Amino acid sequence: MLTGSIVSSLFGEPRLTHDIDILVQASALDPPKLARSFPPPRYYLDAPESIERTIREGSMFNLIDVSTGDKVDFWILSDSPFDLSRLQRRKRLNLFGALVWVSSPEDIIIAKLSWAKLSGSSEKQFQDALRVFEVQGAALDLGYCELWAARQGVRQLWERLLAEAEQQP
């Protein structure tokens, strides 16, 4: 499932990003097959053993197209209530002729606020969340956002987002 700045650009305000974030279920990954699908020298991919360790640790690994510099960050889906909820709420979109799963606007907002908090108040992450909120407006499930803002420990950022959105012309 696509997530991160690519998706916040779809649902909010487009901006340049340096990678594509994909949230993947560990059970869906086959590291040796992935390595065969993206061979060097065109691609850099962590070694299959490293990917398997990443799966066990629940972290992330990279794929880089060396010829273009394009980068994909594969994030391992955890069994946290938030990850499970956002997987259930994902949306299927047609992007450039391909049907892909993407995080819902509400989940992008909460994830961006969480990253803002984790990164020491990243204004870029906060602004991404704010722009998704402003563009999606009445289509958002605010109760869901409030619930997960509290559960993820980002209630203050959520309240700041609401206050700043109200001040927009």
PyMOL commands that set and color helices and strands:
alter all, ss='L'
color gray80, all
select helices_A, chain A and resi 5-11+26-28+31-37+48-57+81-88+105-118+123-139+142-151+155-167
alter helices_A, ss='H'
color red, helices_A
select strands_A, chain A and resi 2-3+20-24+43-45+60-65+71-76+91-95+98-102
alter strands_A, ss='S'
color yellow, strands_A
deselect
rebuild
show_as cartoon
